């Protein structure tokens, strides 16, 4: 009887942890998509040339920065590009 109760409690904890991870994972996916769209638009319209920068490459490093930072990550990439640091 005790084993069954422990198993039920354990399954509830596992379900709660999985729900939290999926919810946070969706935030990362949405941030990455928004950041990549903004980066694509910056490169497509060549907006960096207006302020003295070069095109920002879309690679794994920029995707990770956009996923973790969202729009703030894109701003960070733009600032780093203007300073001359490429990712």
C-alpha angles and dihedrals in degrees: 000000000000090000091056093051092048090049092050092049090047092051091050090052092048091049091050092050092048091049091052092048093049091048092051091043090056090053089054092049092049092047092049092049093048092046093048092049090052091047090049091050091048090052095040095053091037091232094160092067089062092061098037103266137115129242114290111235117232104225138135093283094053091045091053092048090049092046093052098037105027113194090351087058090054090051089050091051091050092050092047090049091051091051090051101253112130122199 
